[in-house]
Amino acid sequence: MARIQAALRGVRALVIGVVVMAALGAMALYDKGRIGQEQAEARECLAVAPAAAAALFSYDYRTFDESVANGRSFATGTFADEYTQTTAALKAAAVKEQAVVTAQAGSVGVVSTGGGQVEVLVYLNQYRRNVNITGEKVDQNRVVLTMKRAGGQWKVTAAAAI
């Protein structure tokens, strides 16, 4: 009888061990899939971010409305509305000063991923000309773009200068 009880304890311990190992394995597979998903999202955003940053932070007084429409095509949500308001307020000054701002993204890198959102750091140079300056000036900026999928594409939901 003691041998049977000892054997049953051994079988129970073995079953518990197998269940625990199976649970840990399932968690590892889930994490691997989640991490793989986040890495894919990060790669997709890194591909989109330079064009988005260039469009959002460039304008030409001669084609201002088209410049804004191009920038807005990369934005979504409340950020798209804020972008529209900000650029509307900028238009009169841009036309008066004959301002041309051309933004070019240099290096980009992922700050964070998770929850279907990716934050991308963009090193952005803005080359600007207007009637108030001689030649062209360069502003070196660092911007964090927060991106989410909207309508099947990665769009900017926030932009913060750092």
WORA-V152110 format. One record per residue. N is the residue number from 1. PHI is phi in whole degrees, -180 to 180 (none if undefined). Layout:
n = [N,N]
phi = [PHI,PHI]
This chain:
n = [1,2,3,4,5,6,7,8,9,10,11,12,13,14,15,16,17,18,19,20,21,22,23,24,25,26,27,28,29,30,31,32,33,34,35,36,37,38,39,40,41,42,43,44,45,46,47,48,49,50,51,52,53,54,55,56,57,58,59,60,61,62,63,64,65,66,67,68,69,70,71,72,73,74,75,76,77,78,79,80,81,82,83,84,85,86,87,88,89,90,91,92,93,94,95,96,97,98,99,100,101,102,103,104,105,106,107,108,109,110,111,112,113,114,115,116,117,118,119,120,121,122,123,124,125,126,127,128,129,130,131,132,133,134,135,136,137,138,139,140,141,142,143,144,145,146,147,148,149,150,151,152,153,154,155,156,157,158,159,160,161,162]
phi = [none,-64,-67,-66,-64,-65,-65,-64,-63,-64,-66,-60,-62,-66,-63,-61,-61,-65,-63,-62,-64,-63,-64,-63,-64,-63,-64,-64,-64,-62,-62,-62,-65,-65,-65,-60,-64,-64,-66,-65,-62,-61,-61,-63,-68,-62,-75,-88,-55,-60,-68,-63,-63,-61,-69,-68,-112,-121,-163,-134,-58,-73,-131,-57,-63,-68,-61,-66,-62,-64,-62,-64,-65,-99,-112,-151,67,-66,-64,-62,-66,-62,-61,-62,-66,-63,-70,-63,-69,-85,-57,-59,-67,-63,-69,-59,-90,51,-84,-130,-122,-116,-97,-132,-82,-98,-77,-133,-155,-82,-90,-160,-137,145,64,74,-131,-131,-105,-122,-87,-122,-86,-125,-102,-114,-97,-128,-133,-163,-71,-91,-127,-94,75,-123,-109,-121,-108,-98,-121,-124,-130,-103,-99,-96,-124,-137,-77,-142,62,82,-128,-82,-126,-85,-108,-165,-139,-134,-77,-125]
